[in-house]
Amino acid sequence: MSTHDPSSGSEPEGGDRPSFDKQPPPSGTPSGAPADPYGSPPPPADPYGSGSPYNGAPGAHGSPYGAAPPPPPPGYGQDPYGQSPYGQAPYGGQYGVGAGPVPGMPPLGGWGARIGARVIDYLIVQVVAVVIAAPFADLGSRNGWLSTFWVTYVLYLIYEGVMLSRDGQTVGKKVTKVRVAMLVDGSPPTAAAAWSRAATFAAPALICCGQLWWVVDGLFGVFDKPYRQAIHDKAAKTVVVSTA
């Protein structure tokens, strides 16, 4: 029991007076407990960021519903690439817009121009065939002229394959102002398409049918809609268009 008299006015010895110089331990840490060597753990992160995805205040990464919706697909009837495949000529000239069956396609080549081109090309090849065959065949006999026809078919196949591979035009087509184009995009025929077209036109005539095949092939195109494709056009996926 302490014998200090509070009325004596003297201070107690030995620490009986409470000290106010020492700060109390920080809140949350029990008095006398050792301090956490790693510090206090951070509060759990909000999985949706600092704001609610529904209150209009998206978090650091934004609301999962806050992004603008993707743009709608092109409207019905519009070209998804923004222009018609026939919208521009491959050599810089402009085609007539909407003139052919496909928007932007130039007018289809007329039958007069197409037949005229064939006649011109055939006469050119026939003259060359006669010059080649003359030293080896008797042109005064039926067999001699038959030999020139075989040479003509072979030369015609080579002539058309080479010419169409360059720019889609033979000499006859240049004169009558038509050209062969790929149906898919209006470009000049690829080498494969040009030779396929030439072979389909000339090979059956060479092998079995003669000029009768050309009549059948041409009549097929007369009744074809809407591109007027003959059999050789169908085989090569080409179309004949006007350059006038």
Backbone as CSV, one residue per row, in Angstrom:
resi,resn,N_x,N_y,N_z,CA_x,CA_y,CA_z,C_x,C_y,C_z
1,MET,0.859,-1.174,0.000,0.000,0.000,0.000,0.892,1.219,0.000
2,SER,0.525,2.282,-0.883,1.350,3.497,-0.969,1.117,4.377,0.227
3,THR,2.194,5.017,0.703,2.118,5.901,1.869,2.184,7.345,1.475
4,HIS,2.004,7.655,0.121,2.091,9.037,-0.356,0.857,9.785,0.027
5,ASP,1.088,10.965,0.507,-0.014,11.839,0.909,-0.191,12.863,-0.178
6,PRO,-1.351,12.859,-0.825,-1.534,13.804,-1.931,-1.478,15.217,-1.468
7,SER,-1.733,15.522,-0.220,-1.727,16.921,0.257,-0.342,17.409,0.612
8,SER,0.634,16.499,0.530,1.972,16.912,0.928,2.628,17.790,-0.111
9,GLY,2.126,17.743,-1.432,2.688,18.568,-2.508,3.940,18.026,-3.122
10,SER,4.493,16.956,-2.634,5.690,16.349,-3.233,5.296,15.265,-4.201
11,GLU,6.106,15.073,-5.243,5.801,14.078,-6.275,6.267,12.713,-5.824
12,PRO,5.567,11.717,-6.217,5.969,10.362,-5.840,7.245,9.973,-6.562
13,GLU,7.915,9.118,-6.028,9.150,8.604,-6.615,8.888,7.245,-7.249
14,GLY,9.730,6.935,-8.219,9.694,5.561,-8.759,8.632,5.359,-9.805
15,GLY,8.070,6.428,-10.441,7.157,6.223,-11.551,5.751,6.002,-11.163
16,ASP,5.354,6.384,-9.845,3.950,6.210,-9.490,3.070,7.220,-10.192
17,ARG,3.658,8.338,-10.766,2.852,9.328,-11.471,2.696,8.883,-12.924
18,PRO,1.504,8.871,-13.481,1.337,8.466,-14.884,2.010,9.451,-15.802
19,SER,2.665,8.953,-16.886,3.369,9.796,-17.852,2.487,10.050,-19.069
20,PHE,2.463,11.328,-19.505,1.713,11.684,-20.710,2.645,11.975,-21.890
21,ASP,3.943,11.737,-21.674,4.903,11.987,-22.737,4.937,10.874,-23.779
22,LYS,4.516,9.682,-23.435,4.544,8.542,-24.353,3.225,8.476,-25.110
23,GLN,3.322,8.229,-26.462,2.110,8.121,-27.277,1.521,6.727,-27.121
24,PRO,0.220,6.661,-27.173,-0.406,5.329,-27.105,-0.070,4.526,-28.358
25,PRO,-0.107,3.227,-28.244,0.185,2.381,-29.423,-0.828,2.663,-30.522
26,PRO,-0.423,2.504,-31.755,-1.361,2.755,-32.865,-2.559,1.851,-32.766
27,SER,-3.678,2.440,-33.204,-4.929,1.670,-33.142,-4.806,0.430,-34.001
28,GLY,-5.442,-0.607,-33.583,-5.422,-1.870,-34.323,-4.297,-2.763,-33.913
29,THR,-3.327,-2.221,-33.184,-2.223,-3.065,-32.728,-2.313,-3.191,-31.229
30,PRO,-2.523,-4.359,-30.703,-2.635,-4.532,-29.250,-1.375,-4.062,-28.562
31,SER,-1.582,-3.506,-27.406,-0.439,-3.034,-26.629,0.478,-4.196,-26.280
32,GLY,1.755,-4.006,-26.595,2.740,-5.041,-26.273,2.900,-6.088,-27.349
33,ALA,2.010,-6.038,-28.453,2.126,-7.054,-29.505,3.234,-6.660,-30.462
34,PRO,3.999,-7.586,-31.000,5.070,-7.255,-31.951,4.502,-6.684,-33.245
35,ALA,5.244,-5.747,-33.864,4.783,-5.133,-35.104,4.879,-6.131,-36.267
36,ASP,3.942,-5.979,-37.266,3.936,-6.859,-38.444,5.140,-6.506,-39.314
37,PRO,6.081,-7.443,-39.498,7.275,-7.092,-40.294,6.953,-6.754,-41.731
38,TYR,5.799,-7.150,-42.285,5.451,-6.899,-43.684,4.455,-5.758,-43.842
39,GLY,4.160,-5.101,-42.778,3.203,-4.015,-42.861,1.775,-4.527,-42.933
40,SER,0.866,-3.611,-42.932,-0.541,-4.010,-43.003,-0.887,-4.464,-44.415
41,PRO,-1.674,-5.527,-44.567,-2.055,-5.999,-45.913,-2.934,-4.963,-46.583
42,PRO,-2.805,-4.793,-47.942,-3.665,-3.835,-48.656,-5.099,-4.317,-48.663
43,PRO,-6.034,-3.408,-48.781,-7.443,-3.826,-48.856,-7.691,-4.593,-50.147
44,PRO,-8.662,-5.489,-50.132,-8.942,-6.268,-51.357,-9.361,-5.355,-52.493
45,ALA,-8.872,-5.687,-53.711,-9.189,-4.876,-54.891,-10.625,-5.116,-55.322
46,ASP,-11.233,-4.047,-55.817,-12.593,-4.167,-56.337,-12.520,-4.857,-57.694
47,PRO,-13.153,-6.024,-57.881,-13.046,-6.727,-59.169,-13.606,-5.936,-60.323
48,TYR,-14.425,-4.921,-60.078,-15.014,-4.131,-61.149,-14.388,-2.759,-61.255
49,GLY,-13.211,-2.538,-60.638,-12.585,-1.232,-60.668,-13.093,-0.384,-59.520
50,SER,-12.839,0.913,-59.617,-13.185,1.785,-58.499,-14.660,2.140,-58.484
51,GLY,-15.361,1.889,-59.543,-16.779,2.239,-59.575,-17.629,1.049,-59.945
52,SER,-18.904,1.182,-59.769,-19.830,0.110,-60.122,-20.084,0.132,-61.616
53,PRO,-20.188,-1.016,-62.254,-20.469,-1.009,-63.691,-21.857,-0.509,-64.022
54,TYR,-22.680,-0.301,-63.004,-24.057,0.111,-63.262,-24.341,1.553,-62.852
55,ASN,-23.402,2.232,-62.206,-23.707,3.570,-61.702,-23.145,4.673,-62.577
56,GLY,-22.667,4.304,-63.793,-22.181,5.323,-64.707,-20.770,5.778,-64.431
57,ALA,-20.071,5.184,-63.431,-18.692,5.579,-63.125,-17.795,4.373,-63.275
58,PRO,-17.371,4.083,-64.468,-16.541,2.894,-64.678,-15.215,3.007,-63.970
59,GLY,-14.640,1.849,-63.670,-13.370,1.790,-62.961,-12.208,2.077,-63.890
60,ALA,-11.028,1.655,-63.431,-9.820,1.974,-64.181,-9.847,1.370,-65.573
61,HIS,-10.475,0.190,-65.684,-10.495,-0.489,-66.973,-11.813,-0.269,-67.691
62,GLY,-12.683,0.506,-67.133,-13.953,0.768,-67.792,-14.951,-0.344,-67.541
63,SER,-16.188,-0.009,-67.699,-17.245,-0.991,-67.527,-17.226,-1.972,-68.689
64,PRO,-17.474,-3.245,-68.420,-17.506,-4.190,-69.539,-18.614,-3.880,-70.513
65,TYR,-19.591,-3.040,-70.058,-20.690,-2.688,-70.948,-20.547,-1.263,-71.466
66,GLY,-19.419,-0.606,-71.176,-19.285,0.789,-71.529,-18.779,1.020,-72.941
67,ALA,-18.221,-0.026,-73.605,-17.668,0.178,-74.939,-18.787,0.361,-75.957
68,ALA,-18.499,1.151,-76.981,-19.495,1.381,-78.016,-19.696,0.108,-78.828
69,PRO,-20.913,-0.179,-79.258,-21.150,-1.394,-80.048,-20.451,-1.303,-81.385
70,PRO,-20.107,-2.449,-82.004,-19.435,-2.422,-83.312,-20.345,-1.822,-84.362
71,PRO,-19.751,-1.253,-85.425,-20.587,-0.646,-86.464,-21.434,-1.693,-87.160
72,PRO,-22.596,-1.337,-87.629,-23.457,-2.312,-88.303,-22.855,-2.741,-89.619
73,PRO,-23.200,-3.921,-90.124,-22.687,-4.371,-91.420,-23.226,-3.491,-92.533
74,PRO,-22.574,-3.519,-93.704,-23.061,-2.698,-94.816,-24.504,-3.024,-95.129
75,GLY,-25.222,-2.045,-95.574,-26.628,-2.231,-95.890,-26.827,-3.203,-97.022
76,TYR,-28.042,-3.690,-97.132,-28.354,-4.669,-98.168,-28.120,-4.057,-99.542
77,GLY,-27.454,-4.796,-100.393,-27.232,-4.326,-101.744,-25.972,-3.523,-101.930
78,GLN,-25.253,-3.194,-100.841,-24.025,-2.428,-100.976,-22.836,-3.370,-101.095
79,ASP,-21.832,-2.917,-101.824,-20.600,-3.698,-101.952,-19.825,-3.598,-100.643
80,PRO,-19.501,-4.725,-99.961,-18.791,-4.633,-98.677,-17.421,-3.999,-98.785
81,TYR,-16.886,-3.872,-99.991,-15.573,-3.256,-100.153,-15.675,-1.808,-100.611
82,GLY,-16.895,-1.294,-100.695,-17.069,0.120,-100.971,-17.135,0.488,-102.432
83,GLN,-16.906,-0.447,-103.343,-17.003,-0.111,-104.746,-17.282,-1.370,-105.539
84,SER,-17.824,-1.160,-106.709,-18.125,-2.279,-107.586,-16.845,-2.843,-108.162
85,PRO,-16.768,-4.174,-108.376,-15.549,-4.726,-108.974,-15.300,-4.197,-110.368
86,TYR,-16.338,-3.656,-111.023,-16.172,-3.089,-112.354,-16.095,-1.564,-112.312
87,GLY,-15.910,-0.981,-111.106,-15.982,0.459,-110.964,-14.869,1.201,-111.674
88,GLN,-13.734,0.571,-111.905,-12.620,1.259,-112.558,-11.946,0.331,-113.544
89,ALA,-11.717,0.844,-114.728,-11.062,0.037,-115.751,-9.628,-0.247,-115.350
90,PRO,-9.093,-1.446,-115.699,-7.740,-1.787,-115.262,-6.661,-0.905,-115.877
91,TYR,-6.985,-0.193,-116.955,-5.976,0.664,-117.588,-6.271,2.140,-117.378
92,GLY,-7.101,2.468,-116.389,-7.332,3.861,-116.041,-8.562,4.462,-116.679
93,GLY,-9.130,3.834,-117.704,-10.342,4.373,-118.309,-11.549,4.055,-117.462
94,GLN,-12.575,4.889,-117.534,-13.771,4.683,-116.739,-14.827,3.948,-117.555
95,TYR,-15.385,2.926,-116.957,-16.477,2.223,-117.589,-17.774,2.976,-117.352
96,GLY,-18.747,2.699,-118.178,-20.069,3.279,-117.956,-20.719,2.649,-116.737
97,VAL,-21.169,3.456,-115.788,-21.728,2.939,-114.547,-23.106,2.356,-114.817
98,GLY,-23.284,1.104,-114.413,-24.593,0.483,-114.500,-24.999,0.087,-115.897
99,ALA,-24.065,0.083,-116.855,-24.448,-0.210,-118.227,-24.664,-1.694,-118.464
100,GLY,-23.942,-2.548,-117.745,-24.056,-3.979,-117.932,-24.949,-4.613,-116.879
101,PRO,-25.026,-5.956,-116.867,-25.867,-6.648,-115.891,-25.429,-6.442,-114.452
102,VAL,-24.126,-6.195,-114.214,-23.603,-5.937,-112.882,-23.353,-4.441,-112.750
103,PRO,-23.723,-3.807,-111.612,-23.471,-2.365,-111.461,-22.014,-2.018,-111.731
104,GLY,-21.804,-1.057,-112.629,-20.449,-0.643,-112.977,-19.851,-1.387,-114.151
105,MET,-20.469,-2.494,-114.578,-19.942,-3.245,-115.720,-20.221,-2.473,-117.002
106,PRO,-19.246,-2.440,-117.930,-19.510,-1.798,-119.222,-20.522,-2.607,-120.017
107,PRO,-21.058,-2.033,-121.087,-22.026,-2.792,-121.894,-21.416,-4.077,-122.436
108,LEU,-22.218,-5.102,-122.530,-21.748,-6.347,-123.130,-21.484,-6.138,-124.610
109,GLY,-20.500,-6.871,-125.128,-20.195,-6.777,-126.549,-21.341,-7.307,-127.388
110,GLY,-21.719,-6.563,-128.405,-22.806,-6.995,-129.287,-22.387,-8.166,-130.154
111,TRP,-23.383,-8.907,-130.629,-23.065,-10.082,-131.428,-22.445,-9.708,-132.766
112,GLY,-22.833,-8.568,-133.320,-22.210,-8.133,-134.568,-20.719,-7.905,-134.407
113,ALA,-20.347,-7.231,-133.306,-18.926,-6.966,-133.045,-18.178,-8.262,-132.742
114,ARG,-18.800,-9.165,-132.026,-18.133,-10.423,-131.674,-17.913,-11.304,-132.902
115,ILE,-18.932,-11.421,-133.737,-18.795,-12.238,-134.942,-17.788,-11.594,-135.902
116,GLY,-17.855,-10.266,-136.020,-16.903,-9.572,-136.889,-15.469,-9.800,-136.434
117,ALA,-15.241,-9.793,-135.111,-13.894,-10.033,-134.589,-13.430,-11.443,-134.932
118,ARG,-14.325,-12.415,-134.825,-13.954,-13.801,-135.160,-13.590,-13.927,-136.641
119,VAL,-14.353,-13.272,-137.493,-14.077,-13.377,-138.926,-12.706,-12.784,-139.255
120,ILE,-12.417,-11.614,-138.676,-11.122,-10.972,-138.917,-9.982,-11.863,-138.428
121,ASP,-10.122,-12.392,-137.205,-9.061,-13.248,-136.646,-8.893,-14.525,-137.468
122,TYR,-10.009,-15.090,-137.909,-9.926,-16.334,-138.686,-9.203,-16.090,-140.007
123,LEU,-9.515,-14.979,-140.666,-8.862,-14.697,-141.946,-7.361,-14.491,-141.767
124,ILE,-6.983,-13.796,-140.676,-5.556,-13.590,-140.411,-4.850,-14.928,-140.214
125,VAL,-5.438,-15.782,-139.376,-4.814,-17.079,-139.089,-4.828,-17.970,-140.318
126,GLN,-5.898,-17.892,-141.099,-5.989,-18.738,-142.300,-4.896,-18.384,-143.308
127,VAL,-4.644,-17.096,-143.480,-3.584,-16.682,-144.403,-2.233,-17.218,-143.938
128,VAL,-1.959,-17.100,-142.638,-0.691,-17.610,-142.107,-0.613,-19.119,-142.275
129,ALA,-1.717,-19.816,-142.079,-1.728,-21.273,-142.220,-1.456,-21.688,-143.655
130,VAL,-2.017,-20.968,-144.613,-1.775,-21.291,-146.021,-0.298,-21.094,-146.362
131,VAL,0.278,-20.006,-145.853,1.691,-19.746,-146.121,2.559,-20.862,-145.547
132,ILE,2.198,-21.341,-144.355,2.983,-22.404,-143.724,2.783,-23.733,-144.434
133,ALA,1.541,-24.034,-144.843,1.231,-25.349,-145.410,1.559,-25.451,-146.897
134,ALA,1.646,-24.331,-147.572,1.811,-24.359,-149.037,3.013,-25.157,-149.499
135,PRO,4.167,-25.051,-148.842,5.313,-25.840,-149.339,5.139,-27.335,-149.132
136,PHE,4.214,-27.748,-148.280,4.104,-29.168,-147.936,2.806,-29.807,-148.414
137,ALA,1.884,-29.018,-148.921,0.589,-29.572,-149.305,0.218,-29.093,-150.704
138,ASP,-0.558,-29.939,-151.402,-1.052,-29.591,-152.730,-2.370,-28.853,-152.560
139,LEU,-2.301,-27.533,-152.676,-3.500,-26.745,-152.452,-4.508,-26.878,-153.583
140,GLY,-4.151,-27.569,-154.633,-5.096,-27.813,-155.712,-5.993,-29.017,-155.449
141,SER,-5.713,-29.760,-154.381,-6.517,-30.940,-154.052,-7.272,-30.727,-152.747
142,ARG,-8.279,-31.587,-152.576,-9.083,-31.488,-151.347,-8.230,-31.790,-150.128
143,ASN,-7.373,-32.780,-150.206,-6.537,-33.138,-149.066,-5.557,-32.019,-148.707
144,GLY,-5.112,-31.293,-149.706,-4.211,-30.183,-149.438,-4.905,-29.084,-148.630
145,TRP,-6.124,-28.740,-149.018,-6.858,-27.725,-148.246,-7.252,-28.246,-146.869
146,LEU,-7.509,-29.536,-146.778,-7.829,-30.096,-145.470,-6.651,-29.962,-144.526
147,SER,-5.462,-30.099,-145.061,-4.273,-29.948,-144.228,-4.158,-28.513,-143.707
148,THR,-4.492,-27.523,-144.540,-4.432,-26.140,-144.065,-5.440,-25.877,-142.951
149,PHE,-6.582,-26.566,-143.003,-7.570,-26.387,-141.927,-7.028,-26.903,-140.595
150,TRP,-6.337,-28.035,-140.624,-5.761,-28.539,-139.375,-4.717,-27.565,-138.828
151,VAL,-3.918,-27.022,-139.730,-2.927,-26.036,-139.313,-3.628,-24.786,-138.764
152,THR,-4.725,-24.411,-139.399,-5.477,-23.233,-138.949,-5.968,-23.396,-137.524
153,TYR,-6.524,-24.543,-137.191,-7.042,-24.762,-135.829,-5.926,-24.666,-134.792
154,VAL,-4.780,-25.273,-135.110,-3.664,-25.231,-134.160,-3.169,-23.800,-134.000
155,LEU,-3.005,-23.091,-135.116,-2.531,-21.713,-135.051,-3.538,-20.814,-134.329
156,TYR,-4.820,-21.074,-134.565,-5.837,-20.230,-133.922,-5.779,-20.393,-132.405
157,LEU,-5.587,-21.618,-131.939,-5.471,-21.850,-130.498,-4.298,-21.063,-129.916
158,ILE,-3.140,-21.143,-130.599,-1.950,-20.436,-130.105,-2.149,-18.928,-130.186
159,TYR,-2.677,-18.470,-131.313,-2.886,-17.031,-131.526,-3.796,-16.441,-130.457
160,GLU,-4.921,-17.075,-130.222,-5.871,-16.516,-129.249,-5.340,-16.624,-127.822
161,GLY,-4.686,-17.722,-127.489,-4.135,-17.856,-126.137,-3.112,-16.784,-125.827
162,VAL,-2.236,-16.516,-126.788,-1.198,-15.500,-126.576,-1.804,-14.108,-126.506
163,MET,-2.674,-13.772,-127.436,-3.241,-12.421,-127.501,-4.110,-12.106,-126.286
164,LEU,-4.961,-13.029,-125.882,-5.840,-12.758,-124.751,-5.064,-12.683,-123.446
165,SER,-3.934,-13.389,-123.352,-3.124,-13.323,-122.134,-2.508,-11.940,-121.943
166,ARG,-2.336,-11.203,-123.032,-1.699,-9.883,-122.950,-2.657,-8.823,-122.420
167,ASP,-3.792,-8.649,-123.091,-4.703,-7.575,-122.676,-6.172,-7.894,-122.923
168,GLY,-6.466,-9.147,-123.268,-7.865,-9.516,-123.473,-8.389,-9.213,-124.853
169,GLN,-7.520,-8.824,-125.799,-7.971,-8.482,-127.143,-7.095,-9.136,-128.202
170,THR,-7.747,-9.662,-129.221,-7.067,-10.080,-130.436,-7.110,-8.909,-131.419
171,VAL,-6.518,-9.089,-132.587,-6.568,-8.021,-133.598,-8.013,-7.731,-133.987
172,GLY,-8.793,-8.783,-134.197,-10.189,-8.586,-134.565,-10.977,-7.858,-133.481
173,LYS,-10.723,-8.175,-132.225,-11.441,-7.513,-131.126,-11.031,-6.044,-130.996
174,LYS,-9.785,-5.739,-131.304,-9.369,-4.334,-131.283,-10.115,-3.546,-132.363
175,VAL,-10.290,-4.171,-133.531,-10.961,-3.490,-134.638,-12.438,-3.264,-134.314
176,THR,-13.084,-4.245,-133.748,-14.524,-4.130,-133.465,-14.811,-3.567,-132.072
177,LYS,-13.781,-3.226,-131.322,-13.899,-2.553,-130.023,-14.666,-3.377,-128.991
178,VAL,-14.209,-4.589,-128.806,-14.666,-5.436,-127.702,-13.429,-6.040,-127.062
179,ARG,-13.601,-6.545,-125.861,-12.491,-7.233,-125.210,-13.032,-8.301,-124.285
180,VAL,-12.167,-9.248,-123.939,-12.509,-10.321,-123.005,-12.086,-9.882,-121.611
181,ALA,-12.962,-10.072,-120.632,-12.679,-9.676,-119.251,-13.055,-10.817,-118.318
182,MET,-12.378,-10.871,-117.171,-12.762,-11.837,-116.141,-14.108,-11.408,-115.560
183,LEU,-15.007,-12.341,-115.463,-16.352,-12.019,-114.979,-16.326,-11.529,-113.537
184,VAL,-15.395,-12.000,-112.730,-15.390,-11.691,-111.302,-15.036,-10.241,-111.016
185,ASP,-14.148,-9.630,-111.830,-13.713,-8.273,-111.499,-13.433,-7.383,-112.700
186,GLY,-13.648,-7.879,-113.912,-13.461,-7.047,-115.087,-12.027,-6.909,-115.550
187,SER,-11.084,-7.573,-114.909,-9.676,-7.469,-115.300,-9.410,-8.301,-116.553
188,PRO,-8.284,-8.051,-117.233,-7.925,-8.896,-118.378,-7.789,-10.353,-117.942
189,PRO,-8.014,-11.281,-118.838,-7.941,-12.698,-118.465,-6.556,-13.078,-117.949
190,THR,-6.546,-13.940,-116.957,-5.287,-14.526,-116.527,-4.782,-15.458,-117.631
191,ALA,-3.528,-15.862,-117.539,-2.984,-16.777,-118.541,-3.781,-18.077,-118.576
192,ALA,-4.126,-18.585,-117.396,-4.890,-19.840,-117.342,-6.254,-19.668,-118.001
193,ALA,-6.926,-18.543,-117.719,-8.245,-18.306,-118.303,-8.138,-18.107,-119.819
194,ALA,-7.123,-17.388,-120.268,-6.964,-17.131,-121.704,-6.734,-18.429,-122.476
195,TRP,-5.845,-19.283,-121.966,-5.574,-20.533,-122.665,-6.731,-21.514,-122.544
196,SER,-7.425,-21.492,-121.433,-8.604,-22.349,-121.294,-9.686,-21.941,-122.287
197,ARG,-9.879,-20.637,-122.431,-10.878,-20.135,-123.385,-10.495,-20.510,-124.810
198,ALA,-9.223,-20.316,-125.162,-8.773,-20.635,-126.516,-8.881,-22.129,-126.807
199,ALA,-8.515,-22.947,-125.831,-8.569,-24.396,-126.034,-10.002,-24.886,-126.170
200,THR,-10.911,-24.333,-125.370,-12.307,-24.761,-125.455,-12.911,-24.375,-126.796
201,PHE,-12.440,-23.274,-127.368,-12.962,-22.847,-128.671,-12.351,-23.655,-129.820
202,ALA,-11.055,-23.934,-129.769,-10.379,-24.527,-130.926,-10.213,-26.042,-130.858
203,ALA,-9.989,-26.601,-129.654,-9.656,-28.025,-129.559,-10.764,-28.947,-130.068
204,PRO,-12.038,-28.741,-129.675,-13.071,-29.636,-130.219,-13.159,-29.576,-131.739
205,ALA,-12.970,-28.388,-132.312,-12.981,-28.282,-133.771,-11.807,-29.050,-134.375
206,LEU,-10.666,-29.015,-133.726,-9.488,-29.718,-134.209,-9.637,-31.229,-134.090
207,ILE,-10.255,-31.690,-132.985,-10.297,-33.125,-132.698,-11.398,-33.843,-133.470
208,CYS,-12.596,-33.260,-133.507,-13.702,-34.054,-134.048,-14.723,-33.286,-134.878
209,CYS,-15.006,-32.066,-134.509,-16.233,-31.459,-135.014,-16.030,-30.422,-136.101
210,GLY,-14.821,-29.972,-136.283,-14.595,-28.955,-137.289,-15.338,-27.670,-136.956
211,GLN,-15.733,-26.937,-137.982,-16.391,-25.657,-137.781,-17.808,-25.791,-137.237
212,LEU,-18.372,-27.003,-137.258,-19.687,-27.212,-136.645,-19.651,-26.887,-135.151
213,TRP,-18.513,-27.161,-134.500,-18.380,-26.844,-133.078,-18.487,-25.344,-132.832
214,TRP,-17.960,-24.549,-133.731,-18.018,-23.105,-133.555,-19.465,-22.603,-133.635
215,VAL,-20.267,-23.244,-134.495,-21.685,-22.863,-134.583,-22.415,-23.198,-133.283
216,VAL,-22.191,-24.419,-132.766,-22.831,-24.822,-131.506,-22.378,-23.930,-130.358
217,ASP,-21.080,-23.677,-130.296,-20.520,-22.835,-129.238,-21.124,-21.434,-129.268
218,GLY,-21.229,-20.854,-130.451,-21.777,-19.506,-130.568,-23.258,-19.443,-130.238
219,LEU,-24.039,-20.424,-130.694,-25.479,-20.426,-130.401,-25.755,-20.553,-128.908
220,PHE,-24.886,-21.245,-128.199,-25.045,-21.351,-126.743,-25.027,-19.962,-126.114
221,GLY,-24.132,-19.106,-126.588,-24.048,-17.759,-126.041,-25.249,-16.893,-126.390
222,VAL,-25.870,-17.147,-127.532,-27.037,-16.358,-127.920,-28.154,-16.500,-126.898
223,PHE,-28.319,-17.682,-126.347,-29.416,-17.935,-125.418,-29.008,-17.820,-123.950
224,ASP,-27.739,-17.531,-123.690,-27.297,-17.418,-122.299,-27.686,-16.060,-121.727
225,LYS,-28.204,-16.085,-120.500,-28.592,-14.865,-119.791,-27.922,-14.858,-118.411
226,PRO,-27.484,-13.703,-117.905,-27.557,-12.377,-118.535,-26.263,-11.959,-119.214
227,TYR,-25.238,-12.837,-119.252,-23.903,-12.390,-119.684,-23.560,-12.759,-121.124
228,ARG,-24.454,-13.484,-121.823,-24.187,-13.885,-123.215,-22.884,-14.666,-123.323
229,GLN,-22.676,-15.587,-122.409,-21.438,-16.366,-122.418,-21.568,-17.580,-123.323
230,ALA,-20.656,-17.716,-124.279,-20.567,-18.937,-125.054,-19.921,-20.020,-124.182
231,ILE,-19.824,-21.213,-124.735,-19.284,-22.314,-123.939,-17.850,-22.020,-123.523
232,HIS,-17.071,-21.439,-124.420,-15.673,-21.148,-124.061,-15.603,-20.060,-122.987
233,ASP,-16.567,-19.147,-122.927,-16.609,-18.167,-121.840,-16.970,-18.828,-120.517
234,LYS,-17.902,-19.754,-120.549,-18.278,-20.474,-119.327,-17.071,-21.235,-118.773
235,ALA,-16.317,-21.869,-119.665,-15.173,-22.661,-119.215,-14.101,-21.788,-118.575
236,ALA,-13.916,-20.578,-119.098,-12.856,-19.701,-118.597,-13.353,-18.671,-117.588
237,LYS,-14.672,-18.627,-117.344,-15.274,-17.626,-116.449,-14.964,-16.198,-116.925
238,THR,-15.191,-15.996,-118.213,-14.959,-14.691,-118.818,-16.237,-14.157,-119.426
239,VAL,-16.187,-12.901,-119.832,-17.312,-12.238,-120.479,-16.732,-11.274,-121.506
240,VAL,-17.478,-11.031,-122.575,-17.034,-10.097,-123.615,-17.765,-8.772,-123.417
241,VAL,-16.994,-7.700,-123.260,-17.565,-6.372,-123.016,-17.094,-5.399,-124.085
242,SER,-17.830,-4.307,-124.210,-17.498,-3.294,-125.189,-16.431,-2.337,-124.668
243,THR,-15.585,-1.861,-125.548,-14.606,-0.825,-125.207,-14.911,0.487,-125.920
244,ALA,-16.015,0.552,-126.627,-16.362,1.766,-127.377,-16.740,2.898,-126.436
